[in-house]
Amino acid sequence: MAKRNNVVPLASIKPVQFGQALQERYLSYALSTIMSRSLPDVRDGLKPVHRRLLYAMRQLRLDPNSAFKKSARVVGDVIGQYHPHGDQSIYDALVRLAQDFAARYPLIEGQGNFGNIDGDNPAAMRYTEARLTAVAEALLAGIDENAVDFRPNYDGSTEEPIVLPGGFPNLLANGAAGIAVGMATSIPPHNAGELCDALLHLIKTPNSRIETLVDLVKGPDFPTGGILVEPRESIVEAYRTGRGAFRLRAKWEVEQLPRGQYRIIVTEIPYQVQKGRLIERIAEIINAKKLPILEDVRDESADDVRIVLEPRTGNVPAELLMEQLFKLSDLEIRFPLNLNVLDKDNTPRVMNLREALQAFLDHRREVLVRRSTFRLAEIERRLEILDGYLIAYLNLDKLIKIIREEDEPKPKMIKAFGLTDLQAEAILNMRLRALRRLEEFEIRGEHKKLTAERKTLKDLLKSDDLQWKAIAEEVQETKKKFGGKTELGRRRTELADAPAEIEHAIEDFVEREPVTVILSEKGWIRAAKGHLDEKAAADLKFKEGDGPRFTLHAQSTDKVLVFGTNGRFYTLGCDRLPGARGHGEPIRLMIELGNDQDIVQLEVMKGGRKFLVASDACRGFVVPEDDVVAQTKNGKQVLNVADKEKAQAFSIVPEGADSVAALSEGRKLLIFPLDQIPEMGRGRGVLLQKSKNDRLADAQAFKLADGLSWGNRTIPASELKFWRGERAQAGHMPEKGWPRAKRFKD
């Protein structure tokens, strides 16, 4: 019988608490996500996948002056040696580093389709090619000179750098974004030239104030440009705390047309906003009539961005139109700042601007010391070899004799001339052509040059001032290569003051024209051009089983008041209602009206009138029309209704009205003086009609002398004496022959 090797002995099983085991494992997962995936290192500004990509490409010798290689080859090397994860995730990281609209200073130069600002996907990795840029070369400079520590890769077959030397302030220059467990990071890109100025100032004044640094680093500099309209005070506070947000707008200009017309041209859009999706959103705004002063949007972009906005009329100020678009679309965004990074001890924490810059300088100092120490050791080794060469030239004949006659010449040479093992080995490996006299002079010249360099390096390693001077020179060189005087380094995002509020409203520029507002039985609303009669409105197309419920004649500049069974009033602009070509839109998408609630009344707002409102619990009051106007889609609560109650009655109080008629569902009618009902802005109201186990069906304010209009009949005042009484009485049943409808107006 075969022996089973997968049986676990009972003695090795240890009972543990499930909560404790779960906590330990989740903590391990969280730490792995934080340190190995989501947060960048403050020193080189890279996450592990980006660092491994750049290092693998350097190992493939894909420097800026070399030929391109297939992206698939790069991704394969990264997976096989450093980052054993999905190829698509690695390729996505490679693509982002190559997109000039995503990375402020691209670290990879791509050849082929790497996507575009419209949001189109890049070509597959087998079709694209890549190599490093000069910025990536600066990040990797000195990696072979013991500048940083290495660690074994995932399977121990090779080594990878823990961090890159980072000769470029990549963390703030390119920014970063990531979501870990319980924390996140969001760092916008900045201008490298401004960062270099801040670094130079920080070298001279280590305790610089944040305000001074913000004078140098004026704010984010996004690859897609735009206009930063965040107040300086907010920018300073964001950089002081490491948390905040920046208000970024699209850049636009006015293009004048004949006959006083114009159009708006958007030339730059906010960072990380997909142009295709942005245009779709603006088109949706136009179709939904949320911005009636805008007529059309077109995309005329080529290599540059050119979005054309056509206003409905030239009388509309361009500033007003754009202010509304900024509110309704992603032409304005707020980009967050959360400077949460891993410090040199691999500990996540939120840094302010000065701490992030100082961490970069401290790393550069450590790299400088390590590279200088490495170079000094190389010089010492080379000088030792050169000293051996010079001894060989002085004793050339004797040296040749030893080499020719001895079977093991190396020990004899060491003993005869006092050579070291390294010197003896170098002499034995020397070529015969190096024995000419000219070579001796070259060796003496090299010896002299290296001796001077050794002295310089020793002085550098002993002096803090010389070290900071050398770092300042490196920063100056970085500024020269990538600063504002270069095409890559010029500032793209403009700085502007926050815009002032515009006094005009959109409604001031809406063209006034007659419309008919139709609300169907199932709650679909639309506005047809012109004043349609009831027959024409009924002839419009409706969904199957649906038909007209409310039909109102209005103007395009009017507002419509909607009174719901929840006691709330809602306000809709006629200019923003959908057209009558289709079935309209559900009114519940425009206002916050629940599916279990209904509409009591639809009314064109005129202003200055008074309304009688009441619930089915027979309680109500009079409210001024101007007090029910709502500013948001949530509406305005006017009539308070308790559980299992609903708003039931709505009536316009006509001029000269003196009476109220209340009709219960049990068909009891009560007429009482209007002055017995209070006028208020909000509340539950007073009891209109008292009837045991009965609910209110309708209530109406009217002028007694004109009679009570009920259905298609008007009952004169002389016939209403029996039903007149005081508020809160029960009332009486109507006479035979009176209307049997439970509402005064259908």
Order of alpha helices (4+ residues) and beta strands (2+ residues): alpha-alpha-beta-alpha-alpha-beta-beta-alpha-beta-beta-alpha-beta-beta-alpha-alpha-beta-alpha-beta-beta-beta-alpha-beta-beta-alpha-beta-beta-beta-alpha-alpha-alpha-alpha-alpha-alpha-beta-beta-beta-alpha-beta-beta-beta-beta-beta-beta-beta-beta-beta-beta-beta-beta-beta-beta-beta
